[in-house]
Amino acid sequence: MKISNEQIDKLLNELLELHPKRIDLSLDRISNLLKKLDSPQEKIKNIVHIAGTNGKFSTLKFIQDILKSNSKSTNAYISPHLIRFNERFQLMDKEISNDELYSILNKVKHLNHNDPITFFEITSSAFFETASNSPADYTLIEVGLGGRLDSSNVITPAISVITSISRDHQDFLGDSIEMIAFEKSGIIKSEIPTIIGYQPYPEAKEILLDQAEHKKAPIFAHEIHWNLTEHNNKLIYEDDQNKIEFDNLYTQNVFQKKNLGLALATASKLPNIDIGSFVSKNLHNKTYFPGRMEKITDGKLGSTIAPTNELYLDGSHNEDAASNLNETINQLTNKKLCIILGMINTKDPLNYLSKFDKIDALTVITIPNEESAIKSKELYSILNKSFENINTADSIQEALSTMNNTHKDARILVCGSLYLVGKVLEMN
């Protein structure tokens, strides 16, 4: 059997039609389907469960590479994908094949009997089923949205990990940091160790600590039990068992340092995992983060960028991520910042862009083939009173070409959505 990408897409579209809403937070539907599959989630050993607003994927990738450097195999469940859905299912350190993916999606679709179920619920069930038959040493699972009622929260992890929490998905998680933190804290389990990363809001950290204490979960928290600091352009990870000095990250990405610290803290609590050798061999500088402050220098689009200009992609889409991105940009060489922005309709473009110190030029576009995208004309009407040098473009190619031709010594940043970044990577 040789399954094409088109066949995968057709089947995925059929799964999308099983529920009128893309998001309908509940554990009832997925629990019923998992029972029909003989509860595969209970057969998966050594699960690392990761929730948070920003940094889940990057923290997962660092943990995955630390485990690989210790000769441990991994499965991973990632959301969303950038180019192909297959990216979401990694089995024994490899992306799932079309044939395997089609087979497992067909199986869960048949067992579901056309009962109402969201896309994320039925695809999560498919991952649990296939991961239960993949004998990896560890399975890393990224929460899709929230935590308490997320489809991934039907497992019993070996360890729970919570990255930074800020405002995002307020329609589903609540308007306040406290409410959002409470939803994220839902992955904390009784007597299961909980690793807490850097928190930009003290009230979020307080909620997490309170919930961990309430559930009698052992806590290992940033700035209380572990820390990552910078000294003389070196990074220093420190906890009660370790003090390790190692090379800084080449990327200068401020937020990746926070994610690296959380990954080291997490791995330090896994049995027989050596975190020191990972950083001493400089392996942390080899971890790849597609679409996270990624510099594009070649390919169809990258090769057209003028020698004095730079092209970066970043999937950030909320205020905290924008603040970290701005801090990272300020550490780079001085260039004009030219932003190409596309966002989906649950995001706040004005609040997002307000976190950048200076934007020299702004072009807004509609994310192609994304039904929830804010139209470029609407983005323009939202932003034109706040930004003087703002334009619209009909396509990514047009926006890039115009920016590249009209601005010299510029840093062109495509941002505002992982969906947009995925389209650029696919074109490139």
N, C-alpha and C positions, 0 to 999 in steps of 0.2 A: 504494500500500500504506500502510495506517495501522495500525501495531502498537500495541496497548494495553500498559499496565503489567502487566496480568495475563498477557499472552502472554510478556512478558520474564521474569516471575517463574517461569512454568511451565518455560521453557527453561533457566533458571538452576538450577532444582531437578533437571532431568534431568542437567545437568552435574555436580551434586553427587553423583549416584549412580554416577558412573564410577569412583570409588575408595572403598573402605571407610573411609578416614581422611580427615579434612579437611586434616591436615598430615602429609606424608611427604617429608622433605627429600631431594631428589635432582635432578640435572640430566639424567638419562638420558631420562626420559619426554618432557620438554619438548623436548629436543634432537631426538628422533626425530620429533615432530610438526612442529617447525620445518623439518626437512629436507623433509617432505611439502609444506610451504608455500613451498619454494624459499628458505629462510633469510631471511625478511624483516628480521630483526634486524640483519643485516649491511648492509642498504640504508639504515638510518636514520643520518643525519649529526648531528654535534654533540650527543651525548648527555651530559647531566649526571646522574650516577648517585649517589643519596643513601641512605646507610645510617646506622644509629644506633638507640639505644633510645628517646630522646625528642627531639622537635623536627624530625623529618623533614618532616612536612607543612608546618609553619610556615616552615621554611627554604626549602622548595620554593616556597611562595607568595611570599615576599620576592624570591627569585631571579626568579620569573616576572614580578613587577611591575617589577623593575629592567630586565629585558629588554624588556618592553612600553614602558617609558618611553624606551627607546632605539630604538623602532620595530622591534623584533624580534618575530616571531611564535613561538608555542610550542605544542607538544603536551605533555601531561602524563599520567602514569600514577600514580594515587593509590590508597592502600589503608589502611584500609577506607573504604567510603562511609558516610554518616550516614543518608540517607533513601532515595535511589535508587541502584541500581548504576551508572547512567549517569554519576554523579559521578566514577567511577574513570577514565573515558576522556575526556580533553579534547583536541580536535583543532583546530588553528588558533585557540586561545584560546576555543573553545566546547565545551560539554558535548555528547557524542555524542547524536544523535537516537535514538528508539526503533527507527525503521526501519533505520538504519545498524547499530545494535547487534545487532538481531535477525538481520540478514543475515550479519554477520561471525561471530557465535556459532554460527549454523547451519552456516556453512562449515567452521569448525574442528571442530565436532562430527561432521560427515560425514566429513572427512578422517581423523579419529582412529579411525574404525571401531570404536567401543565398546572400544578398548584401555583398560586401567587408566591413569588419569591424574587427578591431584588437580584440584580446582576452581581453585585459584590458577594451576596450570600451564597449564590449557587457556584460562583467561581471559587470562593473560599472553600466550599465543601469539596470541590474538585481537587484543590491543592491538598487538603487534609488527606483525601483518599490516596492520592499518588505519593505523598510524602510518607504515609504509613507503610508503603511498600518499598521505600528507598532507605537503606540502612546507613544513613549518615550519622556521624558522631554527634552532631548538633543540628538543630533546625532553628533558623532565625526567622521570626515572624514580625512584620511591620504592621502596626495598626492602620486601618484605612481611614477612619474618622472617629475622633473621640477616644473611647476606650471602654466605658462601662457597657454600652450596648452595641459595640462594634462586632462585626461577624467573627473576628479573630478571637473574641473573648469567651470562647467555649473550651479553651485548653487549660491545662495545669502546667505552668512553666517551671523550669528549674530556677529561673531568675527573671525578675521584671525590671525593665529599664525605662526611665522617663527622661526624655530630652527637654529642652527649653519649652516653656508654655507662654503663648501670647494670644492676642485676639485673632481669631479666624473661625470660620464656620459658625458665626454667632446664631444663625437661623436654627441650627440644630443643637448647639452646645450651651447657649445662654449668652447674655450680654456682658456679664462681668468676668473678670479674670478668675474670681473665686469659683464661679459656676463652671467655667471651662476646665479649671484645674480639678474640680471634683469629678467631672466626667472622665478626664484622663486618668485620675487615680483609680478608676474602676478596674484597671488591670492588676492592681496590687492584690495579692492573695494571702490568705492566712498562713503565716509562718514560712512564706516564700521570700527569700532575700530580694530587696528592692534597691536598685541603684538609681540615685537621683542626680541628674546633671545640672549644669549652670541654669539658674532661673533669673531672668531679667526683672521679674516681679516678686518681691518678698512675700506677698500674700499667696501667690501660687505655691511657693516653697512651704509655707506654713500649712496649707491645705494638704499637701503631699505628706509632710511629716506627721500631721495629725491622723491622716487616714492609715498610714503605715503602722503607727503606734496602736490605733484602734484595732487593726487586724492582726496585731502581734507579728508583723512582718519585720525581720531584721533590716535595719536601714544602713545604707552606705552612701552618704550625701556629700555633694560638692561643698567645699569650704568648711565642712564639719569633720568629715572622715577622710577626704582625699582632696587634692588640689593639683592644678597644672599651672605653673608660673613661667615667666620668661625672664632670663637674665643673660646679658652679654650675647644676645642673639642665639641663645640656647634655650631649649625647653626643659623644664624640670617637673617630672611627675612624682608626687609624694603621697604616701599614706602610712598607716602604722607599721607596715611590713616592708615598704619600698621607698627608696629615694634614687631616682634614675634621671641623669642628665643626658640629653641627646640633641641631635641637630634639629634646627627649626624647620618648619614646613616651607618648601620652596615657593608654594603658591601665594604666600602672604595673605591667604584667606583667613581673616580673623575668626570667623565662626568655626572653621574646620579645626582650629586648635581646641575649641571647646568640645567638639565632637570626638576628637582624638583622646582628650582627657577622659571623657565618659566611657569610651571604648576600652581604654586601659584599665579604668576602675572596674568595669564589668568583667573583663577577662581575668583580672587579678583574683576574682572570687570564684572562678571556675577551677575545678580540681586539676592539678598537674599542668597548668598552662603557664609558660614562661613569657612574661610580657617584656622583660628586659632585652632579650635577644632580638625581638621584633624591631624595637626602636634603635638598638645599638647597630644593627645591620642596615639602618636607614630605610627599612621596608615601608615605613609610614609615608615616605615620599613617593612610593610607587603605586599607592592605592588610587584608583581611577574613579572620578565622580562625574559621569556624563551630565552636562547641563547645569552644573553647579560652578559658577564662575569659571567656565571652561573657555580657554582661549582657542580660537579657530584660526589656523594659519595655512591650511591647505584644503583640498577638496574643491568642489564646484563653486562654492561661495567664498571660502577663505582665500583661494588663489587670486580672486579679483580685487581684494582689498589693497589700497595704495600702500606703498612701502612706509609712509609716515603715519599710517593709521593702524588701529588694532580693532579686532572684532572679538567680543566676549558674549557668551550666552549664560544666562542665569535664570532658573525657574522660580525665583522668589516671588511671592505674591501677597505678603502681609507686612505689617509695619515693623515688626521685630526683625524679620529677614531683610527688609530694606535698610534698616539702620545698620545691620552688620555688613551688608553689601557696600553701603556708603563708606563705612570705616575702612573696609578693605581697599576700595578705590582710592581713598585718601593716602594710603601707604604706597601706591604706585607712582611712577613718574608722572609729572604734571602734563596732562593733555586735556583738550576740550572733551566734555562728556556729552555725547550724542546718544539719546535713548530712543529705541524703537520699542513701543509698548503695545502689548495685547493682553486683555484680561477677560475672565469669565464673569458672568453677571452676579455672582455672589461676593465679589471683591470690591474694595473701595479704592479706585485709582488715585483720587486726590490725596487721601491719607497715605497711600503707598509712596507716591512721588514726593510728598512733603518731607520725607526722611533723608532726601539727598541734599547736600549742601548747595550744589550749583549744577543746574542742567543747562548746557549751552544751546542745545537743539533737541526738539522732541517731535517724533513722528508716531502717530497712532494708527494702528491697523486692526482689522477684524481677523481673529485667529481663523485660518482656513479650515473648513469642514468640521467646525465645532459649533453645535447647535446652541450651546449655552454662552457663546462668546458675546461680549458687548460689541455692537457695531461701531465701526470707526467714527461715523458721524456722531453717534451718541458720546463716545469717548471725547471727541473734540469739543462738544457742547459742554461737557462736564469740566474740561480742563482749560479751555481757551482764555478764561478770565484770569487764570493764575499763571499762565505761561505765555510769554510774548512770541517766542520763536517756535510755534507749533504748527504742524502740517498733518495731513492725512495721506495715506498711500493705499492703493488698491491691492497690493500684494507685498509679501516679504521681499521679493526680488527688487521691486520698485523702490521700496523704502531703503534697502541697503545700497542700491545703486545711487540714489539721490544723495543720501548721507555721505557716501564715499566720494562722490564727485564734487560736492559743494563744501566739504569741510576738510581741511588739512590739519595734520597733527592732532587727530581726533581719536578718542576711544569710543567706538560704537558698541553700545550695550543693548542686546536684545533681552528683554525681561518682562516680568509680570505674570507669567504662566508657564508651568511645565508643559502644557499642551502646545504652546507656541514654540518653546525650545525644541520639543520633539519634532515639530514640522520643519524647523531649520536644520536639525541634524539629519532628518530624512532627505531633505533637498541636497544637503552637502555630500 
